[in-house]
């Protein structure tokens, strides 16, 4: 349905633009009611407990009815929607007044002037029922096939919208839950040379109660006594990272619990120790509450990263380690740029730093890279952490892996682009090229082809094939891997070893250059598999993955529909073009026939009318010759027309007999010499070329049809040759060959223009239709010759250069 396709494209575009769930659902209902004239639509959603249906949208149903439906129990027999949500199956109630599901709701349905209700369950990808899509009518109504297809399409679209809304709500909840983590950091930084403090940050002043001047040049042991240090702070110890728990003494003598992280670093050209000290006093005092908080961060389904003011990582949660592949030890003290994919714009980082350094929260998306090189997408919320004085002391990033969501968005965009490209691409080749370019954004399509399958001939044709090694225009199904996909109607992702195993089992026969990985996706039409889409790699076994297969399974349905639509469009266009050309050729034929028949008839009538008792004997003889020649011309035209009619009806019978090839050519030569004289072209040289070793050769053929073929080609050559020569005969070869003989007619005439070379063997076609009046003829000689040659078991072709001449070849079996 065009309307359904347009609706899908419109809704996917609204999703892509980020329109609200309510607005999109209202648009679905509005458009559905426009498509199904006279209908009223509603969308109900399952509540959190899964026991009731809640009204989502039904703008054209009465308020009293909507209030009654809101909170409808989900169980069998509870109206159309309650039953559909309970069973997970479509419920068609053609007449509300008589159906048992509506026994408790007849009155309210009557007040709302409702006669029928068809309800379709809305399911997510896992099959879970999310709600129902209902179509009402004012009178009892039975759905037809289009109605069923429409309600199924509407249910699928609504499921996509509800799924997207669910994801957005989950993201909002996650963002709200972890927003308070911005205040969780409380660290001081000390730069220590041996045990002497060189530099501190502002937080260190606050933590110790000393000013920077008071601490500068003082031993770190004046703040944390030696007994707590499990290692010395000499140069050897700096090759390792350490973490200690200790008690620090502030300037006022009070004690605080601290955790000290020690790492090697460089400061002003010297190797020093970098101490990161966290005051954990409050943590110990509120151990239970902080334990809950830490566990929520540790067990969080999203990544949490805490950095200092310079952006160096001080903490990551296990989800970060799991997602990125980096351990805690590998990232502590590092900048988050170790995750950079280098695909994000510099302006993105610039705007982020400007925002968070000014004390504001920043949100955005990054494409990052894992330790193993794999790319992934994150949605990050980054906030500054401030101390009691409002000074920024840390930054915290809460990041959700949105790789799959981005992939789904990209897939939806590809589906939308492909469905729209059906109307913008002119040819099937251009359309498939567009599909390849779209898919290349998420998969390697270096070696890519689409093969369309004809189940009558069991042949694959390739409207698009781009491969580093193999090149085919068509191939038989046989036991090819492509044929396996068609027979099983399922996708196949196989390595070279797995393909070898299939061959060993006798299921396939491998042909062409072996590939390291091969993915074939069946393209399914309405009733059968119409072809296959193939992506392969000859070098990298990981070039195509299971994820790529899943993606193609989602996209292949739209590709199949679009290719079938494009192919139908081209077939209709070709049929229109052929019909137009046929009408034109018929007009040309009628005009030509009128001329070709009238000319000899006028000659017969005219010259016969001139002969009377007073006509001299020589003049009468000349007139009789002209009448006779015109009669023969008429007879040739009529015989050609009879031949075409007999060939097209299948009534022509080939009568094989053994005949001397030398006698055949002597008879042909005699006739063509007479024809040359009749056409007054005695200046054209006729050259018969028969290899000497064939003087006794006997050809098993139909001599009448063989001579007819040769004379048709020779007469054409004479007709279109004004100077030079015509050579004819056959190529020298082994007379004992069991293959074929190759005959030829070569002229130095006007040649055949390139624009008509493809159609020269068609009915009523001439090499130059504009010159048909000059050269006469109705344009059926070559068509007759081609048909007769094929009946004799041969084939015909030609080479031609305009203004230089043409050579026609045809073959004939030896036996």
JOPE-V388902 format. One record per pair of residues at least 4 apart in sequence whose ideal C-beta (glycine too) atoms are under 8 Angstrom apart, sorted by the first residue. I is the first residue (numbers start at 1). GAP is how many residues later the second one is. Records with the same first field share a line. If there is no record, write none. Layout:
I=GAP ; GAP
This chain:
1=4 ; 34 ; 145 ; 148 ; 149 ; 152
2=4
3=4 ; 31 ; 32
4=4 ; 31 ; 145 ; 146 ; 149
5=4 ; 414
6=4
7=4 ; 21 ; 24 ; 25 ; 28 ; 146 ; 147 ; 150
8=4 ; 145 ; 149 ; 411
9=4 ; 407 ; 410 ; 411
10=4 ; 17 ; 21
11=4 ; 13 ; 16 ; 17 ; 146 ; 149 ; 150
12=4 ; 148 ; 400 ; 403 ; 404
13=4 ; 403
14=5 ; 9 ; 10 ; 13
15=4 ; 9 ; 145 ; 146 ; 149 ; 397
16=393 ; 396 ; 397 ; 400
19=4 ; 5
20=4
21=4 ; 140 ; 141 ; 143 ; 144 ; 147
22=4 ; 35
23=4
24=4 ; 137
25=4 ; 18 ; 31 ; 32 ; 133 ; 136
26=4 ; 31 ; 33
27=4
28=4 ; 13 ; 15 ; 126 ; 129 ; 130 ; 133
29=4 ; 12 ; 13 ; 14 ; 28 ; 29 ; 30 ; 31
30=4 ; 29
31=4
32=4 ; 7 ; 9 ; 103 ; 118 ; 122
33=6 ; 7 ; 8 ; 27
35=115
36=5 ; 99 ; 111 ; 114
38=99 ; 100
39=96 ; 97 ; 98
40=18 ; 20 ; 21 ; 74 ; 95 ; 96 ; 97 ; 98
41=17 ; 19 ; 92 ; 93 ; 94 ; 95 ; 113
42=13 ; 14 ; 15 ; 16 ; 19 ; 24 ; 27 ; 39 ; 91 ; 92 ; 94
43=13 ; 14 ; 15 ; 79 ; 88 ; 89 ; 90 ; 91 ; 115
44=9 ; 10 ; 11 ; 12 ; 25 ; 28 ; 37 ; 41 ; 87 ; 88 ; 90
45=8 ; 9 ; 11 ; 77 ; 85 ; 86 ; 117
46=4 ; 6 ; 7 ; 8 ; 28 ; 39 ; 83 ; 84 ; 85
47=4 ; 5 ; 6 ; 7
50=24
51=22 ; 23
52=19 ; 20 ; 21 ; 22
53=16 ; 17 ; 18 ; 19 ; 20 ; 21 ; 28 ; 29 ; 32 ; 78 ; 79
54=16 ; 17
55=11 ; 14 ; 15
56=75
58=8 ; 11
61=4 ; 5 ; 8 ; 51 ; 75
62=4 ; 49 ; 50
63=4
64=4 ; 44 ; 47 ; 48
65=4 ; 43 ; 44 ; 46 ; 47 ; 49
66=4
68=37 ; 40
69=12
72=6 ; 7 ; 9 ; 10
73=5 ; 9
74=4 ; 8 ; 11 ; 12
75=7 ; 8 ; 11
76=6 ; 7 ; 10 ; 11
77=5 ; 6 ; 23 ; 24
78=4 ; 5 ; 8 ; 23
79=4 ; 22 ; 23 ; 25 ; 26 ; 38 ; 40
80=4 ; 11 ; 12 ; 13 ; 21 ; 22 ; 37 ; 38 ; 39 ; 52 ; 54
81=4 ; 10 ; 36 ; 38 ; 51 ; 53
82=4
83=4 ; 8 ; 18 ; 36
84=4 ; 5 ; 6 ; 7 ; 35 ; 36 ; 37 ; 48
85=36 ; 44 ; 46 ; 47
87=4 ; 34
88=33 ; 35 ; 39 ; 41
89=32
90=28 ; 29 ; 30 ; 31 ; 58 ; 61 ; 62
91=10 ; 27 ; 28
92=26 ; 50 ; 51
93=6 ; 8 ; 9 ; 23 ; 24 ; 25 ; 26
94=5 ; 22 ; 46 ; 47 ; 48
95=4 ; 20 ; 21 ; 45
96=6 ; 9 ; 10 ; 13 ; 18 ; 19 ; 20 ; 21 ; 44
97=5 ; 9 ; 12 ; 13 ; 18 ; 43
99=4
102=4 ; 7 ; 15
105=4
106=4
107=4
108=4
109=5 ; 8
110=4
113=25
114=22 ; 23 ; 24
115=21 ; 22 ; 23 ; 24 ; 25 ; 26
116=20 ; 21 ; 23 ; 24 ; 25 ; 26
117=17 ; 18 ; 19
118=16 ; 17 ; 25 ; 29 ; 33
119=13 ; 14 ; 15 ; 16
120=12 ; 13 ; 14 ; 31 ; 32 ; 34 ; 35
121=8 ; 10 ; 11 ; 34
122=7 ; 8 ; 9 ; 10 ; 11 ; 33 ; 36 ; 37 ; 40
123=4 ; 5 ; 6 ; 7 ; 32 ; 36
124=4 ; 6 ; 35 ; 38 ; 39
125=38
130=28 ; 29 ; 32 ; 33
131=27 ; 31
133=18 ; 21 ; 22 ; 25
135=12 ; 15 ; 16
137=4
143=4 ; 5 ; 8
144=4
145=4
146=4
147=4
148=4
149=4
150=4
151=4
152=4
153=4
154=4
155=4
156=4
157=4
158=4
159=4
160=4 ; 252
161=4
162=4
163=4
164=4
165=4
166=4
167=4 ; 238
168=4
169=4
170=4
171=4 ; 208 ; 229
172=4
173=4
174=4 ; 127 ; 128 ; 224 ; 226
175=4 ; 206 ; 223
177=119
178=119 ; 122 ; 124 ; 126 ; 203 ; 220
179=182 ; 202 ; 204 ; 219
181=116 ; 123 ; 125 ; 215 ; 217
182=201 ; 202 ; 203 ; 204 ; 212 ; 214
183=202 ; 203
184=109 ; 113 ; 122 ; 201 ; 212
185=93 ; 121 ; 129 ; 130 ; 200 ; 208 ; 209 ; 211
186=17 ; 92 ; 93 ; 96 ; 201 ; 207
187=16 ; 89 ; 90 ; 91 ; 92 ; 121 ; 127 ; 206 ; 207
188=12 ; 13 ; 15 ; 16 ; 18 ; 19 ; 20 ; 88 ; 89 ; 90 ; 91
189=11 ; 12 ; 14 ; 15 ; 85 ; 86 ; 87 ; 88 ; 119
190=7 ; 9 ; 10 ; 14 ; 30 ; 84 ; 85 ; 87
191=6 ; 7 ; 8 ; 9 ; 74 ; 76 ; 81 ; 82 ; 83 ; 84
192=4 ; 5 ; 6 ; 28 ; 41 ; 80 ; 81 ; 82 ; 83
193=5 ; 74 ; 77 ; 79 ; 80
194=39 ; 40
195=24 ; 25 ; 26 ; 38
196=21 ; 22 ; 23 ; 24
197=18 ; 19 ; 20 ; 21 ; 22 ; 23
198=18 ; 69 ; 74
199=17 ; 68
200=4 ; 5 ; 12 ; 15 ; 16
201=4 ; 108
202=4 ; 189 ; 191
203=4 ; 184 ; 190
204=4 ; 8 ; 11 ; 73
205=4 ; 5 ; 6 ; 7 ; 10
206=181 ; 183
207=41 ; 43 ; 49 ; 51 ; 70 ; 72
208=7 ; 15 ; 40 ; 42 ; 43
209=41 ; 42 ; 43
210=4 ; 5 ; 41
211=4
212=4
214=4 ; 37
215=8
218=4
220=4 ; 13 ; 55
221=4 ; 5
222=27
223=25 ; 26
224=4 ; 5 ; 22 ; 23 ; 24 ; 25 ; 34 ; 36
225=21 ; 22 ; 24
228=16 ; 17 ; 18 ; 19
229=4 ; 15 ; 17
230=12 ; 14
231=6 ; 9 ; 11
232=5
233=4 ; 5 ; 29 ; 40
234=4
235=36
237=5 ; 25 ; 36
238=26 ; 33 ; 34 ; 35
239=25
240=24
241=20 ; 21 ; 22 ; 23 ; 88 ; 91
242=19 ; 20 ; 21
243=16 ; 17 ; 18 ; 19
244=15 ; 16 ; 18
245=12 ; 13 ; 14 ; 15 ; 35
246=11 ; 12 ; 13 ; 14
247=8 ; 9 ; 10 ; 11
248=7 ; 8 ; 9 ; 10 ; 29 ; 31
249=4 ; 5 ; 6
250=4 ; 5 ; 6
256=23 ; 25
257=22 ; 23 ; 24 ; 26 ; 27
258=19 ; 20 ; 21 ; 22 ; 23
259=18 ; 19 ; 21
260=15 ; 16 ; 17 ; 18
261=14 ; 15 ; 16 ; 17 ; 71
262=11 ; 12 ; 13
263=10 ; 11 ; 13 ; 69 ; 70
264=7 ; 9 ; 10
265=6 ; 7 ; 8 ; 9 ; 68
266=4 ; 5 ; 6
267=5 ; 7
274=59
276=32 ; 38
280=4
281=4
282=4 ; 8
283=4 ; 7
286=4
287=4
288=4
289=4
290=4
291=4
292=4
293=4
294=4
295=4
296=4
297=7 ; 20
298=19 ; 20
299=19
300=4 ; 17 ; 19
301=18
302=17 ; 96 ; 97 ; 98 ; 99
303=13 ; 14 ; 16 ; 17 ; 20 ; 21 ; 75 ; 94 ; 95 ; 96 ; 97 ; 98
304=11 ; 12 ; 13 ; 15 ; 16 ; 92 ; 93 ; 94 ; 95
305=8 ; 10 ; 11 ; 12 ; 15 ; 31 ; 91 ; 92 ; 94
306=7 ; 8 ; 9 ; 10 ; 79 ; 88 ; 89 ; 90 ; 91
307=4 ; 5 ; 6 ; 7 ; 28 ; 29 ; 87 ; 88 ; 89 ; 90
308=4 ; 6 ; 85 ; 86 ; 87
309=83 ; 84 ; 85 ; 86
311=24 ; 25 ; 84
312=21 ; 22 ; 23
313=18 ; 19 ; 20 ; 21 ; 22 ; 23
314=18 ; 19 ; 80
315=17
316=4 ; 5 ; 10 ; 12 ; 15 ; 16
317=4
318=4
319=4
320=4 ; 6 ; 11 ; 79
321=4 ; 5 ; 6 ; 7
323=47 ; 53 ; 78
324=7 ; 15 ; 44 ; 46 ; 47
325=45 ; 46 ; 47
326=4 ; 5 ; 12 ; 45
327=4
328=4
330=4 ; 41
331=7
334=4
336=4 ; 61
339=27 ; 29 ; 30 ; 31
340=4 ; 28 ; 29
341=25 ; 26 ; 27 ; 28 ; 34
343=24 ; 32
344=4 ; 5 ; 22 ; 23
346=4
347=4
348=4 ; 16 ; 18
349=4
350=4
351=4 ; 11
352=4 ; 10 ; 12 ; 30
353=4
354=4
355=5 ; 6 ; 7
356=4 ; 5 ; 6 ; 26 ; 27 ; 28 ; 39
357=27 ; 35
359=25 ; 27 ; 31 ; 33
360=24
361=20 ; 21 ; 22 ; 23
362=18 ; 19 ; 20 ; 21
363=16 ; 17 ; 18 ; 19
364=15 ; 16
365=12 ; 13 ; 14 ; 15 ; 37 ; 41
366=11 ; 12 ; 14 ; 33
367=8 ; 9 ; 10
368=7 ; 8 ; 9 ; 10
369=4 ; 5 ; 6 ; 7
370=4 ; 5 ; 6
376=25 ; 27
377=24 ; 25 ; 26 ; 28 ; 29
378=21 ; 22 ; 23 ; 24
379=20 ; 21 ; 23
380=17 ; 18 ; 19 ; 20
381=16 ; 17 ; 18
382=13 ; 14 ; 15 ; 16
383=12 ; 13
384=8 ; 10 ; 11
385=7 ; 8 ; 9 ; 10 ; 11
386=4 ; 5 ; 6 ; 7
387=4 ; 6
402=4
403=4
404=4
405=4
406=4
407=4 ; 35 ; 140 ; 144
408=4
409=4
410=4 ; 31 ; 32
411=4 ; 31 ; 140 ; 143 ; 144
412=4
413=4
414=4 ; 24 ; 25 ; 27 ; 28 ; 141
415=4 ; 139 ; 140 ; 143
416=4
417=4 ; 17 ; 21
418=4 ; 16 ; 17 ; 20 ; 137 ; 140 ; 141 ; 144
419=139 ; 142 ; 143
420=4
421=4 ; 10 ; 13 ; 14 ; 141
422=9 ; 140 ; 143 ; 144 ; 147
425=5 ; 6 ; 9 ; 141
426=4
427=4 ; 143
428=4 ; 35 ; 36 ; 135 ; 138 ; 139 ; 142
429=4 ; 34 ; 35
430=4
431=4 ; 131 ; 132 ; 135
432=4 ; 18 ; 31 ; 32 ; 131
433=4 ; 31
434=4
435=4 ; 15 ; 124 ; 127
436=4 ; 9 ; 12 ; 28 ; 30
437=8
439=4 ; 6 ; 9 ; 96 ; 113 ; 116
440=4 ; 5
442=106 ; 109
443=92 ; 101 ; 105 ; 108 ; 109
444=91 ; 93 ; 96 ; 99 ; 100
445=90
446=22 ; 91
447=19 ; 20 ; 21 ; 22 ; 68 ; 88 ; 89 ; 90 ; 91
448=16 ; 18 ; 19 ; 85 ; 86 ; 87
449=13 ; 15 ; 16 ; 17 ; 18 ; 84 ; 85
450=12 ; 13 ; 14 ; 15 ; 73 ; 81 ; 82 ; 83 ; 84 ; 113
451=9 ; 10 ; 11 ; 14 ; 24 ; 31 ; 80 ; 81 ; 83
452=8 ; 9 ; 10 ; 11 ; 71 ; 78 ; 79 ; 111 ; 115
453=6 ; 7 ; 24 ; 33 ; 76 ; 77 ; 78 ; 79
454=4 ; 5 ; 6 ; 7
455=73
458=18 ; 19 ; 20
459=15 ; 16 ; 17 ; 18
460=14 ; 15 ; 16 ; 17 ; 20 ; 22 ; 23 ; 71 ; 72
461=12 ; 13
462=10 ; 11 ; 12
465=6 ; 7 ; 8
467=4 ; 69
468=70
469=43 ; 44 ; 69
470=42 ; 43
475=5 ; 7 ; 36
476=4
477=5 ; 6 ; 9
478=5 ; 31
479=4 ; 5 ; 27 ; 28 ; 29 ; 30
480=4 ; 28 ; 29 ; 31
481=4 ; 11 ; 13 ; 18 ; 21 ; 27 ; 29 ; 37 ; 39
482=4 ; 38 ; 50 ; 52
483=4 ; 25
484=4 ; 8 ; 18 ; 23 ; 24 ; 36
485=4 ; 5 ; 6 ; 7 ; 35 ; 36 ; 37 ; 44 ; 47
486=36 ; 43 ; 46
488=4
489=33 ; 35 ; 40
490=32
491=28 ; 29 ; 30 ; 31 ; 58 ; 61 ; 62 ; 65
492=26 ; 27 ; 28
493=24 ; 25 ; 26 ; 51 ; 53 ; 56
494=4 ; 5 ; 8 ; 23 ; 24 ; 25
495=4 ; 21 ; 22 ; 23 ; 46
496=4 ; 18 ; 19 ; 20 ; 21 ; 45
497=4
498=4
499=4 ; 9 ; 11 ; 15 ; 16 ; 19
500=4 ; 10
501=4
502=5 ; 6
503=4 ; 5 ; 6 ; 7
510=4
513=25
514=24
515=21 ; 22 ; 23
516=21 ; 22 ; 23 ; 24 ; 25 ; 27
517=19 ; 20 ; 23 ; 24 ; 25 ; 26 ; 27
518=16 ; 18 ; 26
519=15 ; 16 ; 17 ; 25 ; 29 ; 30 ; 33
520=12 ; 13 ; 14
521=11 ; 12 ; 13 ; 28 ; 31 ; 32 ; 35
522=7 ; 9 ; 10 ; 34
523=6 ; 7 ; 8 ; 9 ; 10 ; 33 ; 36 ; 37 ; 40
524=4 ; 5 ; 6 ; 32 ; 33 ; 36
525=4 ; 5 ; 35 ; 39
526=38
530=30 ; 33 ; 34
531=29 ; 32
533=19 ; 23 ; 26
535=9 ; 13 ; 17
536=8
537=4 ; 6 ; 7
539=4
544=4 ; 5
545=4
546=4
547=4
548=4
549=4
550=4
551=4
552=4
555=4
556=4
557=4
558=4
559=4
560=4
561=4
562=4
563=4
564=4
565=4
566=4
567=4
568=4
569=4
570=4
571=4
572=4
573=4
574=4
575=4
576=4
577=4
578=4
579=4
580=4
581=4
582=4
583=4
584=4
585=4 ; 177 ; 178 ; 179 ; 180
586=4 ; 178
587=4
588=4 ; 176 ; 181 ; 184 ; 191
589=4 ; 174 ; 175 ; 189 ; 190
590=4
591=4
592=4 ; 172 ; 180 ; 185 ; 186 ; 187
593=4 ; 44 ; 185
594=4
595=4 ; 178 ; 181
596=4 ; 37 ; 41 ; 180 ; 181 ; 182
597=4 ; 37 ; 40
598=4
599=4 ; 31 ; 34 ; 177
600=4 ; 30 ; 31 ; 33 ; 34 ; 37
601=4 ; 29 ; 33
602=4
603=4 ; 23 ; 24 ; 26 ; 27
604=4 ; 23 ; 26 ; 27 ; 30
605=4
606=4
607=4 ; 16 ; 17 ; 19 ; 20 ; 23
608=15 ; 19
610=5 ; 13
611=4 ; 9 ; 12 ; 13
615=4 ; 5 ; 8
616=4
617=4
618=4
619=4
620=4
621=4
622=4
623=4
624=4
625=4
626=4
627=4
628=4
629=4 ; 49
630=4
631=4
632=4
633=4
634=4
635=4
636=4
637=4 ; 141
638=4
639=4
640=4 ; 138 ; 140 ; 141 ; 144
641=4 ; 137 ; 139
642=4
643=4 ; 9 ; 65 ; 141
644=4 ; 119 ; 136 ; 139 ; 140
645=4
646=5 ; 6
647=4 ; 5 ; 137 ; 140 ; 141 ; 144
652=135 ; 136 ; 139
654=48 ; 51 ; 137 ; 138
655=47 ; 49
656=44 ; 45 ; 46
657=43 ; 44 ; 45 ; 46
658=40 ; 41 ; 42
659=4 ; 5 ; 39 ; 40 ; 41 ; 42 ; 44 ; 47
660=4 ; 36 ; 37 ; 38 ; 39
661=4 ; 29 ; 33 ; 36 ; 37 ; 38
662=4 ; 28 ; 32 ; 33 ; 34 ; 35
663=4
664=4 ; 35 ; 37 ; 39 ; 42 ; 43
665=4 ; 23 ; 25 ; 64
666=4
667=4 ; 40
668=4 ; 39 ; 42 ; 43 ; 46 ; 60
669=4 ; 17 ; 19
670=4
671=4 ; 36 ; 40
672=4 ; 14 ; 39 ; 42 ; 43 ; 46
673=4 ; 13
674=4
675=4 ; 36 ; 39 ; 40 ; 43
676=5 ; 6 ; 8 ; 10 ; 42
677=5
679=39 ; 40
681=37 ; 40 ; 41
683=40
684=34 ; 37 ; 39 ; 40 ; 41 ; 42
685=39 ; 40 ; 41
686=39 ; 40 ; 42
687=38 ; 39 ; 40 ; 41
688=40 ; 41
689=38 ; 39 ; 40 ; 41
690=4 ; 5 ; 39 ; 40
691=39 ; 40 ; 41 ; 42
693=39 ; 42
694=36 ; 41
697=38
699=7 ; 42 ; 113 ; 115
700=115
701=4 ; 5 ; 91 ; 111
702=4 ; 90
703=4
704=4
705=4 ; 83 ; 86 ; 87
706=4 ; 86 ; 106
707=4
708=4 ; 76 ; 77 ; 80
709=4 ; 76 ; 79 ; 80 ; 83 ; 101
710=4 ; 18 ; 33 ; 35
711=4
712=4 ; 69 ; 70 ; 72 ; 73
713=4 ; 15 ; 32 ; 72 ; 95 ; 97
714=4 ; 12 ; 14 ; 31
715=4 ; 66
716=4 ; 65 ; 66
717=4 ; 9 ; 11 ; 28 ; 29 ; 30 ; 32 ; 89 ; 91
718=8
719=56 ; 57 ; 58
720=27 ; 29 ; 30 ; 47 ; 55 ; 86
721=5 ; 26 ; 27 ; 28 ; 29 ; 84
722=27 ; 28
723=25
724=23 ; 24 ; 25 ; 81
725=22 ; 23
726=19 ; 20 ; 21 ; 22
727=17 ; 18 ; 19 ; 20
728=15 ; 16 ; 17 ; 18
729=14 ; 15
730=11 ; 12 ; 13 ; 14
731=10 ; 11 ; 12 ; 13
733=4 ; 8 ; 9
737=77
738=76 ; 77
739=75
740=54 ; 71 ; 72 ; 73 ; 74
741=70 ; 71 ; 73
742=67 ; 68 ; 69
743=66 ; 67 ; 68 ; 69
744=63 ; 64 ; 65 ; 66
745=62 ; 63
746=59 ; 60 ; 61 ; 62
747=58 ; 59 ; 60
748=56 ; 57
749=56 ; 57
750=17 ; 18 ; 21 ; 52 ; 53
751=16 ; 49 ; 50 ; 51 ; 52 ; 53 ; 54 ; 55
752=4 ; 5 ; 8 ; 15 ; 16 ; 46 ; 48 ; 50 ; 54
753=4 ; 14 ; 15 ; 49
754=48
756=4 ; 9 ; 11 ; 12 ; 13
757=41 ; 43
759=6
760=5 ; 7 ; 22 ; 38
761=4 ; 21 ; 22 ; 25 ; 35
762=21
763=16 ; 17 ; 20
764=14 ; 15 ; 16
765=4 ; 14 ; 17 ; 18
766=5 ; 6 ; 9 ; 11 ; 13
767=39
768=4 ; 7
769=10
771=4
772=4 ; 5 ; 7
777=4
779=4
780=4
781=4
782=4
783=4
784=4
785=4 ; 11 ; 25
786=4 ; 10
787=4
788=4
789=5 ; 6 ; 7 ; 21 ; 22 ; 23
790=4 ; 5
792=20 ; 21
793=19 ; 20
794=16 ; 17 ; 18 ; 19
795=15 ; 16
796=12 ; 13 ; 14 ; 15
797=11 ; 12 ; 13
798=8 ; 9 ; 10 ; 11
799=7 ; 8 ; 10
800=5 ; 6 ; 7
801=4 ; 5
